[in-house]
C-alpha cells in the first residue's frame, strides 16, 4: 500500500508527478478558510507533508499518528515547533543552499535601491514629474567604499559580504556568535560587537534566522545606537525587528532609510505607516522569488520527502533523526 502525502503548496507538474508515482497524494494550492477542514482531515492520515508558509501546530499534527516527515519548501522553519516534532520522531527537512545566491541578490538590490532612491525616483518619472535636471533634493548616497554591517554571517550573509567587498569595495564588519575565518580571509570581514557595528556601519543588514533569541533583537535601543546616516536592511524575517521602533526611527530621522523584504505581518497591511514613508523601499517577501530558484527549492523539498519516506537521510534535516537511515543521501 502506498504511503500518503499531503502537498500544501502548488508544485510544478513534473515534481507533483514524481510524488504521485510513488505515493497517494492529496494536493492543496495553499491553505485557506475554505479548505482548512479538508486539509486537516488529509493531514490526519498522512505519512509525509510538503509545502510552505503554513503554521503547523500541535492541534493540527496531534491526530497525524503516521506522520514521518515534513519537508518545507524554505530554508526558514519558524512556522514549526521543532522540539515538538523531535519528541514525536517527525523529521523536518528544509532547503538551504539553493536559495543563497538569489536571496543575496535581493538583499543587495535593497541596498542599492534604498541608497540611490531608485523606487521613489522611478515613480517620479512615471508620474510625469521629471521636468528639469534633478538637484540635491533628489540625490542619493554612495554604496561603493562604504561600511556594511552584517548581523549574522551564515550562507546568505557571506554571499552578501562577497558582493559588497569584491564588487563594491565595501568594508565589511559583522556580528555573529562565532567567528567566520573564511569570510575574514576572503572579504576582509571583521567581527565586532553590536555597539561597534551600529556606530560604524553605513548599512546595517540583518541576515539572521528567526529564533526565540533573535525575535525583536533590533529594537528601539538598537536604532538609537545607529547613526542618522544609517540605512537599515532586512531580508531575513520581519519579527527580528520591532516594527514600531523602526517606524519611529525613520520618522524621527534617527536613521536615514530602510529597505525591507519582510515584515511582522505578511502581507503588509495597506494601512501600515511604512507605506507612507518616502525613505522606505518595501518588497513583498521576494528574497528567493525567481523561477529558477523556486523550482530548485521545490525539487530539493521533493527529494527530501522521498528520501525520508524511503528511510534514507534527506539532504538537509533540521532536527536529529530518531531512527537510523538505510542509505545516506540516496533518493530512489
Number of C-alpha atoms within 10 A of each C-alpha: 5 11 16 22 28 24 25 21 20 15 21 12 9 9 16 17 13 14 19 15 10 14 19 16 21 17 19 19 12 16 17 11 6 8 12 13 12 12 20 18 13 20 26 17 17 24 23 26 25 24 23 22 16 14 12 15 13 13 9 14 17 13 15 19 14 15 25 20 26 28 29 29 27 21 19 19 21 15 14 17 14 17 11 14 21 16 9 15 17 24 26 27 28 26 25 18 13 19 22 21 19 20 23 24 17 20 28 20 14 27 26 18 19 27 23 17 21 16 15 16 17 11 12 13 11 9 9 8 10 13 8 6 6 10 7 6 6 11 12 14 13 11 19 15 14 19 21 28 30 29 24 19 25 17 16 24 23 25 20 25 30 21 16 23 21 13 11 14 16 21 21 26 26 28 20 16 10 9 15 16 13 11 21 17 10 13 21 18 26 18 23 17 13 18 12 16 25 21 15 18 24 24 27 25 28 24 24 22 18 19 14 10 9 14 17 18 16 18 17 18 10 17 21 15 16 25 18 17 15 24 25 26 26 24 25 24 23 21 18 25 23 19 20 14 18 22 18 16 22 23 17 11 14 18 24 22 26 30 25 25 21 24 23 15 11 10 10 16 11 9 8 11 13 23 14 10 14 14 22 25 23 19 16 13 19 14 21 21 15 13 8 12 18 19 17 16 22 26 21 25 26 26 22 31 31 25 23 28 22 17 17 20 24 30 20 18 19 17 15 12 14 12 9 10 15 13 13 13 16 17 19 9
